Amino acid sequence: MTTAPACESCGMPIETGGYCGHCTDESGQLQSFDQRFERMVAWQARRDPAATREELERQTLSYMATMPAWRDHPRVARGDG
């Protein structure tokens, strides 16, 4: 049994390609860092509504650092979303 490929931006299982539909724009290109960061922070906030914005940003940056699409992004490397 093989493992399904994962989106290189968020880790969601995908059928083909590098990115899922949540991480791409209408032309299939990866969304900007700012778009993805804000959407991932919002997703994290729904999972942990008691967390502060600072905590959510830190958690999001930590997760993004594990994703191939973002791990070398300067803002992820600096940890300053």
Backbone as XML, in Angstrom:
<?xml version="1.0"?>
<chain id="A" units="angstrom">
  <residue number="1" name="MET">
    <atom name="N" x="0.833" y="-1.181" z="0.000"/>
    <atom name="CA" x="0.000" y="0.000" z="0.000"/>
    <atom name="C" x="0.880" y="1.247" z="0.000"/>
  </residue>
  <residue number="2" name="THR">
    <atom name="N" x="0.604" y="2.168" z="-0.923"/>
    <atom name="CA" x="1.394" y="3.383" z="-1.010"/>
    <atom name="C" x="0.657" y="4.543" z="-0.365"/>
  </residue>
  <residue number="3" name="THR">
    <atom name="N" x="1.421" y="5.497" z="0.086"/>
    <atom name="CA" x="0.853" y="6.680" z="0.702"/>
    <atom name="C" x="0.503" y="7.686" z="-0.382"/>
  </residue>
  <residue number="4" name="ALA">
    <atom name="N" x="-0.665" y="8.312" z="-0.267"/>
    <atom name="CA" x="-1.074" y="9.326" z="-1.233"/>
    <atom name="C" x="-0.126" y="10.510" z="-1.146"/>
  </residue>
  <residue number="5" name="PRO">
    <atom name="N" x="0.142" y="11.161" z="-2.282"/>
    <atom name="CA" x="0.987" y="12.355" z="-2.216"/>
    <atom name="C" x="0.305" y="13.447" z="-1.395"/>
  </residue>
  <residue number="6" name="ALA">
    <atom name="N" x="1.110" y="14.338" z="-0.869"/>
    <atom name="CA" x="0.584" y="15.426" z="-0.044"/>
    <atom name="C" x="0.906" y="16.765" z="-0.684"/>
  </residue>
  <residue number="7" name="CYS">
    <atom name="N" x="0.040" y="17.738" z="-0.467"/>
    <atom name="CA" x="0.261" y="19.101" z="-0.930"/>
    <atom name="C" x="1.560" y="19.616" z="-0.309"/>
  </residue>
  <residue number="8" name="GLU">
    <atom name="N" x="2.420" y="20.202" z="-1.141"/>
    <atom name="CA" x="3.695" y="20.719" z="-0.659"/>
    <atom name="C" x="3.554" y="22.028" z="0.113"/>
  </residue>
  <residue number="9" name="SER">
    <atom name="N" x="2.339" y="22.575" z="0.117"/>
    <atom name="CA" x="2.091" y="23.828" z="0.821"/>
    <atom name="C" x="1.442" y="23.616" z="2.180"/>
  </residue>
  <residue number="10" name="CYS">
    <atom name="N" x="0.464" y="22.673" z="2.257"/>
    <atom name="CA" x="-0.278" y="22.504" z="3.512"/>
    <atom name="C" x="-0.266" y="21.077" z="4.057"/>
  </residue>
  <residue number="11" name="GLY">
    <atom name="N" x="0.128" y="20.116" z="3.240"/>
    <atom name="CA" x="0.189" y="18.731" z="3.704"/>
    <atom name="C" x="-1.069" y="17.923" z="3.464"/>
  </residue>
  <residue number="12" name="MET">
    <atom name="N" x="-2.106" y="18.534" z="2.883"/>
    <atom name="CA" x="-3.351" y="17.823" z="2.609"/>
    <atom name="C" x="-3.119" y="16.746" z="1.538"/>
  </residue>
  <residue number="13" name="PRO">
    <atom name="N" x="-3.718" y="15.562" z="1.693"/>
    <atom name="CA" x="-3.582" y="14.531" z="0.656"/>
    <atom name="C" x="-4.132" y="15.028" z="-0.679"/>
  </residue>
  <residue number="14" name="ILE">
    <atom name="N" x="-3.410" y="14.724" z="-1.750"/>
    <atom name="CA" x="-3.836" y="15.120" z="-3.094"/>
    <atom name="C" x="-3.676" y="13.950" z="-4.044"/>
  </residue>
  <residue number="15" name="GLU">
    <atom name="N" x="-4.345" y="14.028" z="-5.170"/>
    <atom name="CA" x="-4.247" y="12.979" z="-6.191"/>
    <atom name="C" x="-3.008" y="13.169" z="-7.055"/>
  </residue>
  <residue number="16" name="THR">
    <atom name="N" x="-2.850" y="14.373" z="-7.599"/>
    <atom name="CA" x="-1.726" y="14.656" z="-8.492"/>
    <atom name="C" x="-1.243" y="16.078" z="-8.284"/>
  </residue>
  <residue number="17" name="GLY">
    <atom name="N" x="-0.090" y="16.375" z="-8.832"/>
    <atom name="CA" x="0.456" y="17.732" z="-8.759"/>
    <atom name="C" x="1.145" y="17.999" z="-7.442"/>
  </residue>
  <residue number="18" name="GLY">
    <atom name="N" x="1.578" y="19.238" z="-7.281"/>
    <atom name="CA" x="2.302" y="19.607" z="-6.078"/>
    <atom name="C" x="1.459" y="20.255" z="-5.008"/>
  </residue>
  <residue number="19" name="TYR">
    <atom name="N" x="0.309" y="20.843" z="-5.436"/>
    <atom name="CA" x="-0.487" y="21.620" z="-4.489"/>
    <atom name="C" x="-1.961" y="21.273" z="-4.585"/>
  </residue>
  <residue number="20" name="CYS">
    <atom name="N" x="-2.662" y="21.400" z="-3.456"/>
    <atom name="CA" x="-4.106" y="21.143" z="-3.429"/>
    <atom name="C" x="-4.872" y="22.375" z="-3.912"/>
  </residue>
  <residue number="21" name="GLY">
    <atom name="N" x="-6.158" y="22.213" z="-4.103"/>
    <atom name="CA" x="-7.004" y="23.311" z="-4.551"/>
    <atom name="C" x="-7.134" y="24.440" z="-3.558"/>
  </residue>
  <residue number="22" name="HIS">
    <atom name="N" x="-6.892" y="24.188" z="-2.286"/>
    <atom name="CA" x="-6.971" y="25.240" z="-1.268"/>
    <atom name="C" x="-5.773" y="26.173" z="-1.327"/>
  </residue>
  <residue number="23" name="CYS">
    <atom name="N" x="-4.664" y="25.682" z="-1.872"/>
    <atom name="CA" x="-3.412" y="26.451" z="-1.874"/>
    <atom name="C" x="-3.100" y="27.108" z="-3.214"/>
  </residue>
  <residue number="24" name="THR">
    <atom name="N" x="-3.945" y="26.889" z="-4.201"/>
    <atom name="CA" x="-3.694" y="27.459" z="-5.517"/>
    <atom name="C" x="-4.732" y="28.511" z="-5.879"/>
  </residue>
  <residue number="25" name="ASP">
    <atom name="N" x="-4.353" y="29.374" z="-6.803"/>
    <atom name="CA" x="-5.287" y="30.385" z="-7.294"/>
    <atom name="C" x="-6.096" y="29.809" z="-8.454"/>
  </residue>
  <residue number="26" name="GLU">
    <atom name="N" x="-6.903" y="30.656" z="-9.085"/>
    <atom name="CA" x="-7.783" y="30.184" z="-10.149"/>
    <atom name="C" x="-7.036" y="29.640" z="-11.363"/>
  </residue>
  <residue number="27" name="SER">
    <atom name="N" x="-5.763" y="30.002" z="-11.523"/>
    <atom name="CA" x="-4.982" y="29.479" z="-12.650"/>
    <atom name="C" x="-4.126" y="28.276" z="-12.258"/>
  </residue>
  <residue number="28" name="GLY">
    <atom name="N" x="-4.267" y="27.804" z="-11.013"/>
    <atom name="CA" x="-3.523" y="26.631" z="-10.567"/>
    <atom name="C" x="-2.154" y="26.925" z="-9.991"/>
  </residue>
  <residue number="29" name="GLN">
    <atom name="N" x="-1.823" y="28.206" z="-9.849"/>
    <atom name="CA" x="-0.530" y="28.597" z="-9.287"/>
    <atom name="C" x="-0.620" y="28.695" z="-7.771"/>
  </residue>
  <residue number="30" name="LEU">
    <atom name="N" x="0.476" y="28.419" z="-7.117"/>
    <atom name="CA" x="0.533" y="28.530" z="-5.664"/>
    <atom name="C" x="0.198" y="29.964" z="-5.252"/>
  </residue>
  <residue number="31" name="GLN">
    <atom name="N" x="-0.675" y="30.100" z="-4.262"/>
    <atom name="CA" x="-1.021" y="31.420" z="-3.745"/>
    <atom name="C" x="0.212" y="32.064" z="-3.113"/>
  </residue>
  <residue number="32" name="SER">
    <atom name="N" x="0.148" y="33.355" z="-2.921"/>
    <atom name="CA" x="1.265" y="34.068" z="-2.298"/>
    <atom name="C" x="1.448" y="33.607" z="-0.855"/>
  </residue>
  <residue number="33" name="PHE">
    <atom name="N" x="2.624" y="33.858" z="-0.336"/>
    <atom name="CA" x="2.896" y="33.532" z="1.054"/>
    <atom name="C" x="1.878" y="34.210" z="1.965"/>
  </residue>
  <residue number="34" name="ASP">
    <atom name="N" x="1.609" y="35.494" z="1.731"/>
    <atom name="CA" x="0.684" y="36.234" z="2.597"/>
    <atom name="C" x="-0.707" y="35.615" z="2.607"/>
  </residue>
  <residue number="35" name="GLN">
    <atom name="N" x="-1.213" y="35.219" z="1.439"/>
    <atom name="CA" x="-2.533" y="34.581" z="1.376"/>
    <atom name="C" x="-2.535" y="33.273" z="2.152"/>
  </residue>
  <residue number="36" name="ARG">
    <atom name="N" x="-1.556" y="32.429" z="1.888"/>
    <atom name="CA" x="-1.505" y="31.126" z="2.546"/>
    <atom name="C" x="-1.323" y="31.292" z="4.046"/>
  </residue>
  <residue number="37" name="PHE">
    <atom name="N" x="-0.447" y="32.202" z="4.456"/>
    <atom name="CA" x="-0.186" y="32.401" z="5.877"/>
    <atom name="C" x="-1.465" y="32.805" z="6.601"/>
  </residue>
  <residue number="38" name="GLU">
    <atom name="N" x="-2.183" y="33.797" z="6.073"/>
    <atom name="CA" x="-3.408" y="34.256" z="6.728"/>
    <atom name="C" x="-4.459" y="33.158" z="6.778"/>
  </residue>
  <residue number="39" name="ARG">
    <atom name="N" x="-4.597" y="32.392" z="5.718"/>
    <atom name="CA" x="-5.587" y="31.315" z="5.706"/>
    <atom name="C" x="-5.203" y="30.189" z="6.656"/>
  </residue>
  <residue number="40" name="MET">
    <atom name="N" x="-3.914" y="29.909" z="6.756"/>
    <atom name="CA" x="-3.474" y="28.863" z="7.674"/>
    <atom name="C" x="-3.598" y="29.323" z="9.129"/>
  </residue>
  <residue number="41" name="VAL">
    <atom name="N" x="-3.353" y="30.607" z="9.387"/>
    <atom name="CA" x="-3.559" y="31.147" z="10.734"/>
    <atom name="C" x="-5.042" y="31.047" z="11.092"/>
  </residue>
  <residue number="42" name="ALA">
    <atom name="N" x="-5.916" y="31.389" z="10.143"/>
    <atom name="CA" x="-7.362" y="31.308" z="10.400"/>
    <atom name="C" x="-7.783" y="29.872" z="10.681"/>
  </residue>
  <residue number="43" name="TRP">
    <atom name="N" x="-7.230" y="28.928" z="9.945"/>
    <atom name="CA" x="-7.544" y="27.516" z="10.174"/>
    <atom name="C" x="-7.078" y="27.110" z="11.569"/>
  </residue>
  <residue number="44" name="GLN">
    <atom name="N" x="-5.896" y="27.525" z="11.946"/>
    <atom name="CA" x="-5.363" y="27.209" z="13.272"/>
    <atom name="C" x="-6.235" y="27.840" z="14.360"/>
  </residue>
  <residue number="45" name="ALA">
    <atom name="N" x="-6.747" y="29.040" z="14.106"/>
    <atom name="CA" x="-7.610" y="29.723" z="15.078"/>
    <atom name="C" x="-8.907" y="28.958" z="15.293"/>
  </residue>
  <residue number="46" name="ARG">
    <atom name="N" x="-9.415" y="28.341" z="14.247"/>
    <atom name="CA" x="-10.637" y="27.530" z="14.411"/>
    <atom name="C" x="-10.342" y="26.282" z="15.241"/>
  </residue>
  <residue number="47" name="ARG">
    <atom name="N" x="-9.156" y="25.750" z="15.130"/>
    <atom name="CA" x="-8.764" y="24.575" z="15.905"/>
    <atom name="C" x="-8.479" y="24.922" z="17.363"/>
  </residue>
  <residue number="48" name="ASP">
    <atom name="N" x="-7.989" y="26.146" z="17.601"/>
    <atom name="CA" x="-7.574" y="26.553" z="18.942"/>
    <atom name="C" x="-8.065" y="27.980" z="19.217"/>
  </residue>
  <residue number="49" name="PRO">
    <atom name="N" x="-9.374" y="28.150" z="19.427"/>
    <atom name="CA" x="-9.939" y="29.498" z="19.563"/>
    <atom name="C" x="-9.420" y="30.291" z="20.755"/>
  </residue>
  <residue number="50" name="ALA">
    <atom name="N" x="-8.850" y="29.651" z="21.738"/>
    <atom name="CA" x="-8.343" y="30.373" z="22.908"/>
    <atom name="C" x="-6.935" y="30.939" z="22.693"/>
  </residue>
  <residue number="51" name="ALA">
    <atom name="N" x="-6.278" y="30.545" z="21.623"/>
    <atom name="CA" x="-4.902" y="30.984" z="21.379"/>
    <atom name="C" x="-4.867" y="32.453" z="20.976"/>
  </residue>
  <residue number="52" name="THR">
    <atom name="N" x="-3.782" y="33.122" z="21.325"/>
    <atom name="CA" x="-3.586" y="34.512" z="20.910"/>
    <atom name="C" x="-3.109" y="34.528" z="19.459"/>
  </residue>
  <residue number="53" name="ARG">
    <atom name="N" x="-3.224" y="35.674" z="18.837"/>
    <atom name="CA" x="-2.740" y="35.822" z="17.452"/>
    <atom name="C" x="-1.258" y="35.468" z="17.387"/>
  </residue>
  <residue number="54" name="GLU">
    <atom name="N" x="-0.495" y="35.918" z="18.354"/>
    <atom name="CA" x="0.945" y="35.618" z="18.381"/>
    <atom name="C" x="1.192" y="34.108" z="18.426"/>
  </residue>
  <residue number="55" name="GLU">
    <atom name="N" x="0.458" y="33.407" z="19.266"/>
    <atom name="CA" x="0.602" y="31.946" z="19.353"/>
    <atom name="C" x="0.213" y="31.284" z="18.036"/>
  </residue>
  <residue number="56" name="LEU">
    <atom name="N" x="-0.876" y="31.751" z="17.433"/>
    <atom name="CA" x="-1.333" y="31.178" z="16.164"/>
    <atom name="C" x="-0.301" y="31.388" z="15.068"/>
  </residue>
  <residue number="57" name="GLU">
    <atom name="N" x="0.276" y="32.577" z="15.019"/>
    <atom name="CA" x="1.299" y="32.849" z="14.016"/>
    <atom name="C" x="2.524" y="31.971" z="14.243"/>
  </residue>
  <residue number="58" name="ARG">
    <atom name="N" x="2.935" y="31.819" z="15.476"/>
    <atom name="CA" x="4.099" y="30.984" z="15.795"/>
    <atom name="C" x="3.839" y="29.530" z="15.409"/>
  </residue>
  <residue number="59" name="GLN">
    <atom name="N" x="2.666" y="29.018" z="15.735"/>
    <atom name="CA" x="2.310" y="27.642" z="15.379"/>
    <atom name="C" x="2.273" y="27.462" z="13.862"/>
  </residue>
  <residue number="60" name="THR">
    <atom name="N" x="1.708" y="28.445" z="13.177"/>
    <atom name="CA" x="1.602" y="28.373" z="11.725"/>
    <atom name="C" x="2.981" y="28.395" z="11.075"/>
  </residue>
  <residue number="61" name="LEU">
    <atom name="N" x="3.846" y="29.291" z="11.514"/>
    <atom name="CA" x="5.197" y="29.346" z="10.963"/>
    <atom name="C" x="5.956" y="28.055" z="11.222"/>
  </residue>
  <residue number="62" name="SER">
    <atom name="N" x="5.773" y="27.493" z="12.388"/>
    <atom name="CA" x="6.426" y="26.237" z="12.721"/>
    <atom name="C" x="5.975" y="25.132" z="11.769"/>
  </residue>
  <residue number="63" name="TYR">
    <atom name="N" x="4.675" y="25.084" z="11.494"/>
    <atom name="CA" x="4.154" y="24.084" z="10.566"/>
    <atom name="C" x="4.628" y="24.354" z="9.141"/>
  </residue>
  <residue number="64" name="MET">
    <atom name="N" x="4.571" y="25.618" z="8.713"/>
    <atom name="CA" x="4.996" y="25.959" z="7.360"/>
    <atom name="C" x="6.465" y="25.609" z="7.127"/>
  </residue>
  <residue number="65" name="ALA">
    <atom name="N" x="7.262" y="25.651" z="8.174"/>
    <atom name="CA" x="8.680" y="25.302" z="8.051"/>
    <atom name="C" x="8.883" y="23.835" z="7.678"/>
  </residue>
  <residue number="66" name="THR">
    <atom name="N" x="7.857" y="23.008" z="7.876"/>
    <atom name="CA" x="7.956" y="21.590" z="7.515"/>
    <atom name="C" x="7.465" y="21.319" z="6.096"/>
  </residue>
  <residue number="67" name="MET">
    <atom name="N" x="6.906" y="22.329" z="5.437"/>
    <atom name="CA" x="6.323" y="22.162" z="4.104"/>
    <atom name="C" x="7.323" y="22.584" z="3.028"/>
  </residue>
  <residue number="68" name="PRO">
    <atom name="N" x="7.537" y="21.729" z="2.012"/>
    <atom name="CA" x="8.507" y="22.051" z="0.965"/>
    <atom name="C" x="8.282" y="23.404" z="0.292"/>
  </residue>
  <residue number="69" name="ALA">
    <atom name="N" x="7.051" y="23.812" z="0.121"/>
    <atom name="CA" x="6.769" y="25.084" z="-0.559"/>
    <atom name="C" x="7.232" y="26.295" z="0.244"/>
  </residue>
  <residue number="70" name="TRP">
    <atom name="N" x="7.332" y="26.166" z="1.545"/>
    <atom name="CA" x="7.578" y="27.334" z="2.396"/>
    <atom name="C" x="8.842" y="27.260" z="3.236"/>
  </residue>
  <residue number="71" name="ARG">
    <atom name="N" x="9.431" y="26.111" z="3.415"/>
    <atom name="CA" x="10.526" y="25.988" z="4.394"/>
    <atom name="C" x="11.711" y="26.915" z="4.127"/>
  </residue>
  <residue number="72" name="ASP">
    <atom name="N" x="11.919" y="27.319" z="2.864"/>
    <atom name="CA" x="13.025" y="28.223" z="2.562"/>
    <atom name="C" x="12.583" y="29.670" z="2.385"/>
  </residue>
  <residue number="73" name="HIS">
    <atom name="N" x="11.300" y="29.940" z="2.603"/>
    <atom name="CA" x="10.804" y="31.310" z="2.473"/>
    <atom name="C" x="11.447" y="32.160" z="3.565"/>
  </residue>
  <residue number="74" name="PRO">
    <atom name="N" x="11.923" y="33.368" z="3.230"/>
    <atom name="CA" x="12.619" y="34.196" z="4.231"/>
    <atom name="C" x="11.806" y="34.451" z="5.497"/>
  </residue>
  <residue number="75" name="ARG">
    <atom name="N" x="10.515" y="34.683" z="5.377"/>
    <atom name="CA" x="9.708" y="34.968" z="6.573"/>
    <atom name="C" x="9.550" y="33.731" z="7.444"/>
  </residue>
  <residue number="76" name="VAL">
    <atom name="N" x="9.517" y="32.567" z="6.850"/>
    <atom name="CA" x="9.445" y="31.325" z="7.635"/>
    <atom name="C" x="10.775" y="31.095" z="8.322"/>
  </residue>
  <residue number="77" name="ALA">
    <atom name="N" x="11.866" y="31.283" z="7.581"/>
    <atom name="CA" x="13.203" y="31.076" z="8.155"/>
    <atom name="C" x="13.464" y="32.027" z="9.318"/>
  </residue>
  <residue number="78" name="ARG">
    <atom name="N" x="12.972" y="33.265" z="9.204"/>
    <atom name="CA" x="13.147" y="34.241" z="10.286"/>
    <atom name="C" x="12.152" y="34.011" z="11.411"/>
  </residue>
  <residue number="79" name="GLY">
    <atom name="N" x="11.040" y="33.331" z="11.104"/>
    <atom name="CA" x="10.021" y="33.081" z="12.115"/>
    <atom name="C" x="9.162" y="34.288" z="12.416"/>
  </residue>
  <residue number="80" name="ASP">
    <atom name="N" x="9.002" y="35.159" z="11.404"/>
    <atom name="CA" x="8.256" y="36.397" z="11.674"/>
    <atom name="C" x="7.029" y="36.603" z="10.805"/>
  </residue>
  <residue number="81" name="GLY">
    <atom name="N" x="6.371" y="35.512" z="10.432"/>
    <atom name="CA" x="5.118" y="35.606" z="9.695"/>
    <atom name="C" x="4.804" y="36.958" z="9.261"/>
  </residue>
</chain>
